[in-house]
Structures are given as structure tokens and as C-alpha cells.
Amino acid sequence: MKFVIGAHHPLYRYHRDRTALAGRSPAEVHRQWGRAEVVAGVAERGFSAGSFQTVTIRYTVGSMGLDEDGGFKLAFRFVSDAGQLQAADPKADNYISASTNGTADLEVQIEKKGSVRPFQRTVFVHVRNATLQEGDWVDVVLGDVSRRSRGWRQQTYFEKPFPVRFSVDPLGTHEYQTLPFDLGWDIQPGPAARFLIHPPSVVAVGAEFVVRVKAEDEWGNPLRDLSGQEPRLVLRAEGEERTLEIAGEHEAGVWTFAMTLPEPGTYFFGISDNLPSTCNGVLALPTAKMSRFGFYWCDLHGQTAETVGTGTVEEYFRFGRHYGFLDGSVHQGNDFQIGLELWDHIKRASHAAYEPGQFVTFPGYEWSGTEAMGGDHNVIYFEDDPPIYRSTGWLDGNPFEEHAPLPELYRALRPHKAMTIAHIGGRPASLKTNDSEVERLWEIHSAWGTFEWVYQEAFARDIKIGFVCNSDGHKCRPGASYPGAGIFGTLGGLTCVLSETKDREGFWEALSNRRTYGTTGQRILVDCDLNGSPIGADVIASRGTIRARVLGTAPILRIDLLRRGEVISSFAPAEAESPDTLMLRFGGARVKGRARMIRWEGSVEVSGNTLAESRVNGIFSPVYGITGATREGFEFRCATTGNLLNIELAFENGLVGMVRFDSNRTSFDLDLSQVTREPTTIFEAQLDQLVEVSAYRRSELPHYVEHKFDLEFDHSHEEPYFVRVTQVDEGKAWTSPFYVKALE
């Protein structure tokens, strides 16, 4: 079987094939430049995500031969998290080897950026000390296991197909000709590891609603078929649970159950199965107490293979609605890769996916200027046929197109019904320039990490912003963007839009008025007002009360009230006199740009006591976690990109004895008897780098909290106040600020 990808694939638009442009047929190109094909290792179904495999690709030399110092290259997309191939250690994972039946020697060289975006990760095979003739072959073994390597770890996320680009340099000029078709094989979900259950966040008592259930593998890929495995729902409320005898409907791996709740309260659902399950809570209210705003979950930022990611625009919206369980989404491709034809395609796909009352979309793109130009900003339109204003058309063959620097983008958008969202992804948005009429929202969490420094710096400049969190996913998984094993460090975020209607008009009005809050990917319910005014509102008052009603997806650790970037009041719902659990929190980022990831490696050792339980919270990838656990300690390996993680420790004899925390960042000894509920900072540095310790009684931490903050306002200028929620699992939520002026 030949594993080739034809011109129908969206990545083919980056297939820089000069001979095809000259009118040459694929057969003529193969005759002269040679042919590459997968000859061993790949079954028709492909591979399970994240599995270790061995793939052999054979290149057969064409009529031009391969001159001394010529060769070929295999290129992979830089966003893929397939194992980084290496040629140095044949016993280690991801080892690559090359052999030939010809007389030449071969040299394997690996470059992080050896080809043009998006195919930047490159393996070169150079011919040395002789030449190869027509008909000679070279076998490249990806994941050579002959010296006990486990093989090559496959990409951790679903894709049909995973592409490999093959190019040849017969003359040794370092000018490579891409062969007519890419190679590729399918990446499929692995076996089910957990169930995910998604009911609405708020429902009216007695009103029918639906609960949707899917299964994911260990990397977060939803299984596409659960038709023979109907889940049995369990309803949990007030410490009791009962199995529900309700029949569901199945469609492509998702079960849907219709039901009602007869009494007010907070509810969770589970699955009667051996696999673990997670569920966001449901707040059931009498109709008279329902807010006029619905709580609608959105991922407003992600892209596909038409630019730098995976899948098609149509698949992106379909996943968000069906598997991401979203109420709305926006596609955001890098502008310098979007020509007019592709822009028209994105707009058509966005309009086709829009269904008022069910799923809300807007046309959009990512203005991807360099930091000198203004950094990354997402553009969203409330128009049927808007134009695209690009920072540059560099990869679309028009390098002199320029709507830059950033003020030029603002100027171009002002006549339109458009808005921008400042984005901190690969490159950070600039804080030097802001147009508050066009740019009303800032992204403070994505799959790239958590960026609380954004609002601190913005408020220091008196920039007026609302908060959103999105995925910036490249894996065609909006609403369920897991980090995998690559450059993305954490779970993609979600934006909750508080809208009166589930359509474009309602969502646009909510976004324009900053009536949003963002989370680190968990569907935490935050119902919040200031003197009756909603999140994001402008308020004039001499005193006020912020009421917060929070239903977490995990036990709630604390609720903070912040003014600008400073915590002015906190509520910790479990003030135990005799805590029984130690929490070691750590995290932060190195820099603001792409290289922000901090790797945490070390150990925890206990003396004078023994461990009853240990867990690490805030990681979403199987490559990280705790290893070698005993009753006296363990080793850990984690990574943070601005976010925080924590290790929870429960002890056989309570909080007595000593704990040794030893890591590549900092080390310390801790007397457990001295640890209190109030966090103690051990280490602190820029960009939220932190190590702190605290203690609490875990059984006292609630999922549901109602709290109010009473305030007096005496400041003469406008001040932002907002609420931040932190859960035990490091899930967080940030409300857009209330902007308050004191009543004179």
C-alpha cells in the first residue's frame, strides 16, 4: 500500500513544486528526481495516538542521481508533537537511521528549522564520499529499534493523515525539489481512558435540557464510535447518588440524554463504569431566579491546516460543536498565510457553521505582526463579507502588503463592525499601543500558558480591557485542546459569554460590553455582579457589594477580589483548625515569548512520617507526573508556561515530620508542624514564578460557594475590580473587571 497525500489536502497549498508549475507530470518528476514511499511499518488503519512505532521510508534515486554532497530531506510541521527524531543515541527513543545499497556513505542531520513554515522540523540525509546512481535506494528508518529503542513516538492527536514532506537535492546546491505528493498515515484515538460529561452550567427547575457524554483516550482524543457502549448516568446531589434509567441517543461517539431536574440545587453527573469520569456542575434554579443572561461556552481562537495546524476549517467548527460541546467558536489563522481565496473559504465555512440558537460563529483571523509591529491580535467581524487587513502577505507571495504597525490595523478596522482581542501566544501582543474602542478584550490564558502579567501591565498603563481565555489550538480540537507532548504547556482555555440570546447579535453585544469571563479550560460557573450590574459594566457608586456565586468543577480553594493587579480581599472556604493535607504549589514562565516553558524536575522526601496519598494537579499530559512513589517519597517531572501546578500530600500521622522538596529550580526543608492555611512563599521571581506551601483539610473544601465583598469607593479615577477563582486542581477563572468611579 502507498501512503501518499494528494492535492486535495489543505497543506498542499504550501507544496512549492516548481516542476509542476513548469508543466511536468508527476510521473516525469518521479523518473528524474526519484520516488519516496512508505515500505514498512504502517498498517492500513495507521497508528494509535502517542504510540511508539517504526516506519521505513524508501527513496529510490531518479535519473539525475544523487551527487556527492547532495541528498534529500523529510520535513514535518513544527506544531506536531511527534517525538523529536535524533540520530545520536540508538538506544534512546525516536532514533533515526539511514542505509543504502549504493556505494556512498550517508550522514543524517536534524534541524529545528530546515524548511519553510509550516514544514520546519527537518531531517536531512546527505550523500558523502561517493555518488548514488539511478535505481539505488536509501532506507530511512524512523524509530529504529535494532538497538532496543522503543521506537518513534507518534503524534498524540488525531489526524487523517499525518503528513511528511519529501524533497530532493540531486546536485548538492541546497536547492530542494519537493516531490509531487506528501507521504502520510492516519493517527487514530487510542483506547478509552475516561468519560467526559457536559450538562449546561445553569438550568431552570423543571425545564428539559440535554447532557452529552463522550469518551477520550489518555491524550484527550475523543473516540469516534461508542455505539456499543451506552453509558449509564449517575446523578449526584447533596452527598447522595442514584443511577438514572434514561435511554440516550448516539451519534459519532457522543451520547445525548434529555432530562429535567425537579428541585433547586447543585448537581453533578457520573458514569456507572470502571473508567473515571469528569463533569461540570449544574446549578438548577427556579425560573423566577434565572439570570437574563445565558452562560455560553466558547473557544474564540484556533486554526487548522490551511495555515499552520491540523484538519480543515469545516472540521474545526464541526469538532467544536460536536466533540468540544461548545456554544460558539471562531477560526483564527495567521494572516500572512491567508490569501483572498482562502479568506473567502474561511468566511463561507464560518457562515455555514452558524446556526442561531445552537452554535454561534464569526469570521475572523489572527493579525500576526512581529513584536516590533505590534504582536498578535485576533480580529473578529460582525459582517457577512468583511475584508482582511494583513500585517504582511509574506507566505502568500505578497510581501509588500502591509497594514502595520498596529495603529494602522486599528485605523483600517474602525469603519467596520469589528473588534480585536490581544493575544499572548507564540509572540505577545504589544502593550505600547491600544485602541479601547476596537480592542476591548485581552486573552490571559491559552494552550500556550497563563499570562496574569498581562492585566497587571495593562492596568499600569490605564488600558481598559475585558478578559477572555481560549485555546489557540493547532490540533483541530476547539473546546478540548490538550497539550500533548509538544510546545504547548497546558490545557486550552474557554471563554464564557454572558448573552441574552444564543446568536450573533447577542454574543456580539456581550463581547463588546466585556460581559465575559475566562477559565483555564474548566467549565467553572461564576455568577457575579456589582450592585446588580453584570461583569464588565461601568459603575458609579460610593459603596458597593460584589456578589459571587461559584460552582466549581473541583473543590474551591479560594476566591480573590483584585483591584488592578493587587489582591485586596480573599475568601478561603475551608478554614480548618487541624488541616490534614499539604499543598506544594509551583510554576510560572521564563520569558514572555515562545521559550517561556519552565521544566520542573526533582523529588519529594518525607521523614518522621509516611505518605498516605500523593497527587499532582494541573497537568494534562501523560508525559508528566509522579514516578517511583513510595511511602517515603517520589520523583516528579512537570512543565509550566505561566500557569501553576501543585502537589497534594496526605500523611498517615497528620502534619508532623519533615518534607524535603528538591528541584532544579529551588530546594528547601519544611517542618510540617509550622505549615498553616495561609500560603507561605518560598521562592518568587518574574512572570509569576513561584513556589509556595500551605495546608488545609481537603474534606472541607466545597464545590459550591456564595460570597460577597463589601466595598467603599473613594478614588477619584476609574478603577478595575475583578474576581479570580482558584480550585484545588489549579483550575482558574477570571471575571472581566467592573470599572468603578466613585460617586461624588
BANUTI-75414 format. One record per residue (C-alpha): residue number from 1; residue in one letter; x, y, z. Coordinates in steps of 0.5 Angstrom, whole numbers, plus 500, padded with zeros to 3 digits. Layout:
% residues N
SITE   marro   vexkol    c1    c2    c3
SITE     NUM        A     X     Y     Z
...
% end
This chain:
% residues 744
SITE   marro   vexkol    c1    c2    c3
SITE       1        M   500   500   500
SITE       2        K   502   507   498
SITE       3        F   501   512   503
SITE       4        V   501   519   499
SITE       5        I   497   525   500
SITE       6        G   494   528   494
SITE       7        A   493   536   492
SITE       8        H   486   535   496
SITE       9        H   490   536   503
SITE      10        P   490   544   505
SITE      11        L   497   543   506
SITE      12        Y   498   542   499
SITE      13        R   498   550   498
SITE      14        Y   505   550   501
SITE      15        H   507   545   496
SITE      16        R   513   549   493
SITE      17        D   513   545   487
SITE      18        R   517   549   481
SITE      19        T   517   543   476
SITE      20        A   509   542   477
SITE      21        L   509   549   475
SITE      22        A   513   548   469
SITE      23        G   508   543   466
SITE      24        R   511   537   469
SITE      25        S   507   531   470
SITE      26        P   508   527   477
SITE      27        A   511   521   473
SITE      28        E   516   525   470
SITE      29        V   518   528   476
SITE      30        H   519   522   479
SITE      31        R   523   519   474
SITE      32        Q   528   525   474
SITE      33        W   528   526   481
SITE      34        G   527   520   485
SITE      35        R   521   517   489
SITE      36        A   519   516   496
SITE      37        E   515   511   499
SITE      38        V   513   508   506
SITE      39        V   515   501   505
SITE      40        A   515   498   512
SITE      41        G   511   499   519
SITE      42        V   505   502   517
SITE      43        A   498   499   517
SITE      44        E   492   501   513
SITE      45        R   489   504   520
SITE      46        G   495   508   522
SITE      47        F   497   508   529
SITE      48        S   494   510   536
SITE      49        A   496   517   538
SITE      50        G   502   517   542
SITE      51        S   504   510   541
SITE      52        F   512   508   539
SITE      53        Q   512   506   532
SITE      54        T   518   504   527
SITE      55        V   517   507   520
SITE      56        T   521   505   514
SITE      57        I   521   510   508
SITE      58        R   525   508   502
SITE      59        Y   528   513   497
SITE      60        T   529   511   490
SITE      61        V   534   515   486
SITE      62        G   532   518   480
SITE      63        S   536   519   473
SITE      64        M   539   525   476
SITE      65        G   543   521   481
SITE      66        L   545   524   488
SITE      67        D   552   528   487
SITE      68        E   557   528   493
SITE      69        D   554   533   498
SITE      70        G   547   532   495
SITE      71        G   542   529   499
SITE      72        F   534   529   501
SITE      73        K   530   532   507
SITE      74        L   524   530   510
SITE      75        A   520   535   513
SITE      76        F   515   535   519
SITE      77        R   510   541   521
SITE      78        F   513   545   527
SITE      79        V   507   545   531
SITE      80        S   506   537   531
SITE      81        D   508   534   538
SITE      82        A   511   527   535
SITE      83        G   518   525   538
SITE      84        Q   524   529   536
SITE      85        L   528   525   532
SITE      86        Q   535   524   534
SITE      87        A   541   521   531
SITE      88        A   546   521   537
SITE      89        D   544   515   541
SITE      90        P   541   509   538
SITE      91        K   538   506   545
SITE      92        A   534   512   546
SITE      93        D   527   514   544
SITE      94        N   526   517   537
SITE      95        Y   532   514   534
SITE      96        I   533   515   526
SITE      97        S   538   511   522
SITE      98        A   539   511   514
SITE      99        S   542   506   510
SITE     100        T   543   505   502
SITE     101        N   545   499   497
SITE     102        G   550   504   494
SITE     103        T   557   506   495
SITE     104        A   556   512   498
SITE     105        D   556   514   506
SITE     106        L   550   517   509
SITE     107        E   550   523   514
SITE     108        V   544   524   518
SITE     109        Q   543   532   520
SITE     110        I   537   534   524
SITE     111        E   535   542   524
SITE     112        K   529   545   528
SITE     113        K   528   550   522
SITE     114        G   531   547   516
SITE     115        S   525   548   511
SITE     116        V   519   553   510
SITE     117        R   514   554   515
SITE     118        P   509   550   517
SITE     119        F   514   544   515
SITE     120        Q   520   547   519
SITE     121        R   522   541   523
SITE     122        T   527   537   518
SITE     123        V   531   531   517
SITE     124        F   537   532   512
SITE     125        V   540   526   509
SITE     126        H   547   528   506
SITE     127        V   551   523   501
SITE     128        R   558   523   503
SITE     129        N   565   520   499
SITE     130        A   561   518   493
SITE     131        T   555   519   489
SITE     132        L   549   515   488
SITE     133        Q   546   512   481
SITE     134        E   539   512   478
SITE     135        G   536   506   482
SITE     136        D   540   506   488
SITE     137        W   536   506   494
SITE     138        V   536   509   501
SITE     139        D   532   507   507
SITE     140        V   531   512   513
SITE     141        V   528   508   519
SITE     142        L   524   513   523
SITE     143        G   524   510   530
SITE     144        D   530   504   529
SITE     145        V   529   499   535
SITE     146        S   535   495   533
SITE     147        R   539   497   539
SITE     148        R   533   497   544
SITE     149        S   530   504   543
SITE     150        R   522   504   544
SITE     151        G   521   507   537
SITE     152        W   519   514   535
SITE     153        R   513   517   539
SITE     154        Q   507   518   534
SITE     155        Q   504   525   535
SITE     156        T   499   525   541
SITE     157        Y   493   528   537
SITE     158        F   488   525   532
SITE     159        E   490   527   524
SITE     160        K   488   524   518
SITE     161        P   493   524   515
SITE     162        F   499   526   519
SITE     163        P   504   529   513
SITE     164        V   511   528   512
SITE     165        R   514   532   506
SITE     166        F   520   530   502
SITE     167        S   525   534   498
SITE     168        V   531   532   494
SITE     169        D   537   536   492
SITE     170        P   541   532   487
SITE     171        L   546   537   485
SITE     172        G   548   539   492
SITE     173        T   546   546   491
SITE     174        H   542   546   498
SITE     175        E   536   548   493
SITE     176        Y   531   542   494
SITE     177        Q   525   540   490
SITE     178        T   519   538   493
SITE     179        L   517   531   490
SITE     180        P   509   531   488
SITE     181        F   506   528   494
SITE     182        D   507   528   501
SITE     183        L   507   522   505
SITE     184        G   503   520   511
SITE     185        W   499   516   515
SITE     186        D   493   516   520
SITE     187        I   493   518   527
SITE     188        Q   488   515   531
SITE     189        P   485   515   538
SITE     190        G   487   510   543
SITE     191        P   483   506   548
SITE     192        A   478   510   552
SITE     193        A   482   513   559
SITE     194        R   476   517   561
SITE     195        F   469   520   560
SITE     196        L   467   527   560
SITE     197        I   460   529   562
SITE     198        H   458   536   560
SITE     199        P   451   539   562
SITE     200        P   449   546   562
SITE     201        S   452   550   567
SITE     202        V   445   553   569
SITE     203        V   438   550   568
SITE     204        A   431   552   570
SITE     205        V   428   547   575
SITE     206        G   423   543   571
SITE     207        A   426   545   564
SITE     208        E   428   540   560
SITE     209        F   436   540   558
SITE     210        V   441   535   555
SITE     211        V   447   532   558
SITE     212        R   452   530   553
SITE     213        V   458   525   554
SITE     214        K   464   523   550
SITE     215        A   470   518   552
SITE     216        E   477   521   551
SITE     217        D   484   517   550
SITE     218        E   490   519   555
SITE     219        W   492   524   550
SITE     220        G   485   528   550
SITE     221        N   483   525   543
SITE     222        P   475   523   543
SITE     223        L   473   516   541
SITE     224        R   469   517   534
SITE     225        D   465   511   536
SITE     226        L   461   509   542
SITE     227        S   455   506   539
SITE     228        G   456   499   543
SITE     229        Q   458   502   550
SITE     230        E   452   506   552
SITE     231        P   454   510   559
SITE     232        R   449   509   565
SITE     233        L   449   516   568
SITE     234        V   449   517   576
SITE     235        L   446   524   579
SITE     236        R   450   526   585
SITE     237        A   447   532   589
SITE     238        E   448   533   597
SITE     239        G   452   527   598
SITE     240        E   448   522   595
SITE     241        E   448   519   588
SITE     242        R   443   515   584
SITE     243        T   443   511   577
SITE     244        L   439   514   572
SITE     245        E   435   510   568
SITE     246        I   435   514   562
SITE     247        A   436   512   555
SITE     248        G   440   516   550
SITE     249        E   442   517   543
SITE     250        H   449   516   540
SITE     251        E   452   520   534
SITE     252        A   459   519   532
SITE     253        G   462   518   539
SITE     254        V   457   522   543
SITE     255        W   451   520   547
SITE     256        T   446   525   549
SITE     257        F   441   525   554
SITE     258        A   435   529   555
SITE     259        M   432   530   563
SITE     260        T   430   535   568
SITE     261        L   431   537   575
SITE     262        P   425   537   580
SITE     263        E   429   541   585
SITE     264        P   433   547   586
SITE     265        G   441   546   588
SITE     266        T   447   544   585
SITE     267        Y   448   537   581
SITE     268        F   454   533   578
SITE     269        F   453   527   574
SITE     270        G   458   521   574
SITE     271        I   458   515   570
SITE     272        S   457   508   572
SITE     273        D   463   505   569
SITE     274        N   470   503   571
SITE     275        L   473   509   568
SITE     276        P   474   515   571
SITE     277        S   469   521   569
SITE     278        T   469   528   570
SITE     279        C   463   533   570
SITE     280        N   462   541   570
SITE     281        G   457   542   576
SITE     282        V   450   544   574
SITE     283        L   446   550   578
SITE     284        A   439   549   578
SITE     285        L   435   555   580
SITE     286        P   427   557   580
SITE     287        T   425   560   573
SITE     288        A   424   567   577
SITE     289        K   431   567   580
SITE     290        M   434   565   573
SITE     291        S   439   571   570
SITE     292        R   437   574   564
SITE     293        F   444   572   561
SITE     294        G   446   565   559
SITE     295        F   452   562   561
SITE     296        Y   455   560   554
SITE     297        W   462   557   553
SITE     298        C   466   559   547
SITE     299        D   473   558   544
SITE     300        L   475   564   540
SITE     301        H   482   562   538
SITE     302        G   485   556   534
SITE     303        Q   487   555   527
SITE     304        T   488   549   522
SITE     305        A   492   546   516
SITE     306        E   490   552   512
SITE     307        T   495   556   516
SITE     308        V   499   552   521
SITE     309        G   495   547   524
SITE     310        T   491   540   523
SITE     311        G   485   539   520
SITE     312        T   480   544   515
SITE     313        V   476   550   517
SITE     314        E   470   546   517
SITE     315        E   473   540   521
SITE     316        Y   475   545   526
SITE     317        F   467   548   527
SITE     318        R   465   541   527
SITE     319        F   469   539   532
SITE     320        G   468   545   537
SITE     321        R   460   544   536
SITE     322        H   460   536   537
SITE     323        Y   466   534   541
SITE     324        G   468   541   544
SITE     325        F   461   542   547
SITE     326        L   462   549   545
SITE     327        D   456   554   544
SITE     328        G   461   558   540
SITE     329        S   468   559   536
SITE     330        V   472   563   532
SITE     331        H   477   561   527
SITE     332        Q   484   565   527
SITE     333        G   489   563   522
SITE     334        N   496   567   522
SITE     335        D   494   573   517
SITE     336        F   501   572   513
SITE     337        Q   499   565   510
SITE     338        I   491   568   508
SITE     339        G   491   570   501
SITE     340        L   484   572   499
SITE     341        E   482   566   496
SITE     342        L   483   562   503
SITE     343        W   480   568   506
SITE     344        D   473   567   502
SITE     345        H   474   560   504
SITE     346        I   474   562   512
SITE     347        K   468   566   511
SITE     348        R   464   561   508
SITE     349        A   466   556   513
SITE     350        S   464   561   519
SITE     351        H   457   562   516
SITE     352        A   456   555   514
SITE     353        A   457   553   521
SITE     354        Y   453   559   524
SITE     355        E   446   556   527
SITE     356        P   442   561   531
SITE     357        G   440   558   538
SITE     358        Q   445   552   537
SITE     359        F   452   555   535
SITE     360        V   455   562   534
SITE     361        T   461   563   530
SITE     362        F   464   570   527
SITE     363        P   469   571   521
SITE     364        G   476   572   524
SITE     365        Y   483   572   523
SITE     366        E   490   573   527
SITE     367        W   494   579   525
SITE     368        S   500   576   527
SITE     369        G   505   582   527
SITE     370        T   512   582   530
SITE     371        E   513   585   536
SITE     372        A   516   591   533
SITE     373        M   510   591   529
SITE     374        G   505   590   535
SITE     375        G   505   583   536
SITE     376        D   499   578   536
SITE     377        H   492   581   536
SITE     378        N   485   577   534
SITE     379        V   481   580   529
SITE     380        I   473   578   529
SITE     381        Y   468   581   525
SITE     382        F   460   582   526
SITE     383        E   460   583   518
SITE     384        D   458   578   512
SITE     385        D   463   580   508
SITE     386        P   469   583   511
SITE     387        P   476   585   508
SITE     388        I   482   582   511
SITE     389        Y   488   587   513
SITE     390        R   494   583   514
SITE     391        S   501   585   517
SITE     392        T   504   582   511
SITE     393        G   503   577   506
SITE     394        W   510   574   506
SITE     395        L   508   567   506
SITE     396        D   502   568   501
SITE     397        G   507   571   495
SITE     398        N   506   579   497
SITE     399        P   511   581   502
SITE     400        F   510   589   501
SITE     401        E   502   588   503
SITE     402        E   502   592   510
SITE     403        H   497   594   515
SITE     404        A   502   595   520
SITE     405        P   504   597   525
SITE     406        L   499   596   530
SITE     407        P   495   603   530
SITE     408        E   494   602   522
SITE     409        L   490   596   524
SITE     410        Y   486   600   528
SITE     411        R   485   605   523
SITE     412        A   483   600   518
SITE     413        L   478   597   522
SITE     414        R   475   603   525
SITE     415        P   470   604   519
SITE     416        H   468   596   520
SITE     417        K   464   593   526
SITE     418        A   470   589   528
SITE     419        M   474   588   534
SITE     420        T   481   586   536
SITE     421        I   483   581   542
SITE     422        A   490   582   545
SITE     423        H   493   575   544
SITE     424        I   499   572   548
SITE     425        G   501   566   544
SITE     426        G   508   565   540
SITE     427        R   509   572   540
SITE     428        P   506   577   546
SITE     429        A   501   583   544
SITE     430        S   505   590   545
SITE     431        L   502   594   551
SITE     432        K   505   600   548
SITE     433        T   499   602   543
SITE     434        N   492   600   545
SITE     435        D   485   603   542
SITE     436        S   480   601   547
SITE     437        E   474   602   542
SITE     438        V   477   597   538
SITE     439        E   481   593   543
SITE     440        R   476   591   549
SITE     441        L   478   584   551
SITE     442        W   485   581   552
SITE     443        E   487   574   553
SITE     444        I   490   572   559
SITE     445        H   490   564   558
SITE     446        S   491   559   552
SITE     447        A   495   553   551
SITE     448        W   501   557   551
SITE     449        G   500   558   558
SITE     450        T   497   563   563
SITE     451        F   499   571   563
SITE     452        E   497   574   569
SITE     453        W   502   579   568
SITE     454        V   498   582   562
SITE     455        Y   493   585   566
SITE     456        Q   498   588   571
SITE     457        E   502   591   566
SITE     458        A   495   594   562
SITE     459        F   492   597   568
SITE     460        A   499   600   570
SITE     461        R   498   604   563
SITE     462        D   491   605   565
SITE     463        I   488   601   559
SITE     464        K   481   599   560
SITE     465        I   480   591   558
SITE     466        G   476   585   559
SITE     467        F   478   578   560
SITE     468        V   478   572   555
SITE     469        C   481   565   555
SITE     470        N   482   561   549
SITE     471        S   486   555   546
SITE     472        D   490   558   540
SITE     473        G   489   551   539
SITE     474        H   493   548   533
SITE     475        K   490   541   533
SITE     476        C   483   542   531
SITE     477        R   480   541   538
SITE     478        P   477   547   540
SITE     479        G   474   547   547
SITE     480        A   478   541   548
SITE     481        S   485   543   547
SITE     482        Y   490   538   551
SITE     483        P   498   540   551
SITE     484        G   500   533   549
SITE     485        A   508   533   549
SITE     486        G   510   539   545
SITE     487        I   511   546   546
SITE     488        F   504   547   549
SITE     489        G   504   547   556
SITE     490        T   497   547   559
SITE     491        L   490   546   557
SITE     492        G   487   551   553
SITE     493        G   482   556   556
SITE     494        L   475   557   555
SITE     495        T   471   564   555
SITE     496        C   464   564   558
SITE     497        V   460   569   554
SITE     498        L   454   572   558
SITE     499        S   449   574   553
SITE     500        E   441   575   553
SITE     501        T   441   571   546
SITE     502        K   445   565   543
SITE     503        D   446   568   537
SITE     504        R   451   573   533
SITE     505        E   447   579   536
SITE     506        G   447   577   543
SITE     507        F   454   575   543
SITE     508        W   457   581   540
SITE     509        E   453   585   545
SITE     510        A   456   581   550
SITE     511        L   463   581   548
SITE     512        S   463   589   546
SITE     513        N   461   590   553
SITE     514        R   466   586   556
SITE     515        R   461   581   559
SITE     516        T   466   575   559
SITE     517        Y   470   571   564
SITE     518        G   475   566   562
SITE     519        T   478   560   565
SITE     520        T   484   555   564
SITE     521        G   479   550   561
SITE     522        Q   475   548   566
SITE     523        R   467   550   566
SITE     524        I   467   554   573
SITE     525        L   461   557   574
SITE     526        V   462   564   576
SITE     527        D   456   569   577
SITE     528        C   458   575   579
SITE     529        D   455   583   580
SITE     530        L   457   589   583
SITE     531        N   451   593   586
SITE     532        G   446   589   581
SITE     533        S   451   591   575
SITE     534        P   454   585   571
SITE     535        I   461   583   570
SITE     536        G   465   588   565
SITE     537        A   460   594   567
SITE     538        D   462   601   568
SITE     539        V   459   603   575
SITE     540        I   459   610   579
SITE     541        A   458   609   587
SITE     542        S   461   611   593
SITE     543        R   460   604   596
SITE     544        G   458   597   593
SITE     545        T   458   590   594
SITE     546        I   460   584   589
SITE     547        R   456   578   590
SITE     548        A   460   572   587
SITE     549        R   456   565   586
SITE     550        V   461   560   584
SITE     551        L   460   553   582
SITE     552        G   467   549   581
SITE     553        T   469   543   577
SITE     554        A   473   541   583
SITE     555        P   474   544   590
SITE     556        I   475   551   591
SITE     557        L   481   553   594
SITE     558        R   480   561   595
SITE     559        I   476   567   592
SITE     560        D   480   573   591
SITE     561        L   478   580   589
SITE     562        L   483   584   586
SITE     563        R   484   592   584
SITE     564        R   488   593   578
SITE     565        G   493   587   580
SITE     566        E   493   587   587
SITE     567        V   489   582   592
SITE     568        I   485   587   596
SITE     569        S   481   581   599
SITE     570        S   480   574   600
SITE     571        F   476   568   602
SITE     572        A   478   561   603
SITE     573        P   472   557   604
SITE     574        A   476   552   609
SITE     575        E   479   555   615
SITE     576        A   480   549   619
SITE     577        E   484   549   625
SITE     578        S   487   542   624
SITE     579        P   489   541   617
SITE     580        D   491   535   614
SITE     581        T   494   536   607
SITE     582        L   500   540   605
SITE     583        M   500   543   598
SITE     584        L   506   545   595
SITE     585        R   505   550   589
SITE     586        F   510   552   584
SITE     587        G   510   555   577
SITE     588        G   511   561   572
SITE     589        A   514   563   566
SITE     590        R   522   564   564
SITE     591        V   520   570   559
SITE     592        K   514   573   555
SITE     593        G   516   570   548
SITE     594        R   516   563   546
SITE     595        A   521   560   550
SITE     596        R   517   561   556
SITE     597        M   517   554   559
SITE     598        I   520   552   565
SITE     599        R   521   545   567
SITE     600        W   521   542   574
SITE     601        E   524   536   576
SITE     602        G   526   534   583
SITE     603        S   524   530   589
SITE     604        V   520   530   595
SITE     605        E   522   526   601
SITE     606        V   519   525   608
SITE     607        S   522   524   614
SITE     608        G   519   523   621
SITE     609        N   512   521   618
SITE     610        T   510   517   612
SITE     611        L   505   519   606
SITE     612        A   498   516   605
SITE     613        E   497   519   599
SITE     614        S   500   524   594
SITE     615        R   498   527   587
SITE     616        V   500   533   582
SITE     617        N   495   537   580
SITE     618        G   495   542   574
SITE     619        I   498   537   569
SITE     620        F   494   535   563
SITE     621        S   500   530   559
SITE     622        P   502   523   561
SITE     623        V   509   525   560
SITE     624        Y   509   529   566
SITE     625        G   507   527   573
SITE     626        I   510   523   579
SITE     627        T   514   517   579
SITE     628        G   517   512   583
SITE     629        A   512   513   589
SITE     630        T   514   510   596
SITE     631        R   511   512   603
SITE     632        E   517   516   604
SITE     633        G   517   520   597
SITE     634        F   517   520   590
SITE     635        E   520   524   584
SITE     636        F   517   529   579
SITE     637        R   517   532   572
SITE     638        C   513   537   570
SITE     639        A   513   544   566
SITE     640        T   509   550   567
SITE     641        T   508   556   562
SITE     642        G   506   562   567
SITE     643        N   501   557   570
SITE     644        L   502   554   577
SITE     645        L   502   546   579
SITE     646        N   501   543   586
SITE     647        I   503   537   589
SITE     648        E   498   535   595
SITE     649        L   501   531   600
SITE     650        A   497   527   606
SITE     651        F   500   523   611
SITE     652        E   499   517   616
SITE     653        N   500   521   622
SITE     654        G   498   528   620
SITE     655        L   502   534   619
SITE     656        V   508   532   623
SITE     657        G   515   531   621
SITE     658        M   519   534   615
SITE     659        V   519   534   608
SITE     660        R   525   536   603
SITE     661        F   523   539   597
SITE     662        D   529   538   592
SITE     663        S   528   541   585
SITE     664        N   532   544   579
SITE     665        R   529   551   581
SITE     666        T   530   551   588
SITE     667        S   530   547   594
SITE     668        F   528   547   602
SITE     669        D   527   543   608
SITE     670        L   520   544   611
SITE     671        D   517   543   618
SITE     672        L   510   540   617
SITE     673        S   508   543   624
SITE     674        Q   510   550   622
SITE     675        V   505   550   616
SITE     676        T   499   554   616
SITE     677        R   493   555   612
SITE     678        E   496   562   610
SITE     679        P   501   561   604
SITE     680        T   508   562   605
SITE     681        T   512   564   599
SITE     682        I   519   560   599
SITE     683        F   521   563   592
SITE     684        E   519   568   588
SITE     685        A   521   571   581
SITE     686        Q   519   575   575
SITE     687        L   513   573   571
SITE     688        D   509   569   576
SITE     689        Q   515   564   578
SITE     690        L   513   562   585
SITE     691        V   514   556   590
SITE     692        E   509   557   596
SITE     693        V   507   552   601
SITE     694        S   500   552   605
SITE     695        A   496   547   609
SITE     696        Y   488   545   609
SITE     697        R   483   540   611
SITE     698        R   481   537   604
SITE     699        S   474   534   606
SITE     700        E   472   542   608
SITE     701        L   473   545   601
SITE     702        P   467   546   598
SITE     703        H   465   545   590
SITE     704        Y   459   551   591
SITE     705        V   461   558   595
SITE     706        E   457   564   595
SITE     707        H   461   570   598
SITE     708        K   460   578   598
SITE     709        F   465   583   598
SITE     710        D   463   590   601
SITE     711        L   467   596   599
SITE     712        E   467   603   599
SITE     713        F   470   607   594
SITE     714        D   474   614   595
SITE     715        H   478   614   589
SITE     716        S   477   620   584
SITE     717        H   479   616   578
SITE     718        E   476   610   575
SITE     719        E   479   603   578
SITE     720        P   478   596   575
SITE     721        Y   476   591   580
SITE     722        F   475   583   579
SITE     723        V   474   576   582
SITE     724        R   479   571   581
SITE     725        V   477   563   583
SITE     726        T   482   558   584
SITE     727        Q   481   551   585
SITE     728        V   485   545   588
SITE     729        D   486   542   581
SITE     730        E   489   549   579
SITE     731        G   483   551   575
SITE     732        K   482   558   575
SITE     733        A   477   563   573
SITE     734        W   478   571   572
SITE     735        T   472   575   571
SITE     736        S   472   581   567
SITE     737        P   473   588   571
SITE     738        F   468   592   574
SITE     739        Y   470   599   572
SITE     740        V   468   604   578
SITE     741        K   468   611   579
SITE     742        A   467   614   586
SITE     743        L   460   618   587
SITE     744        E   462   625   588
% end
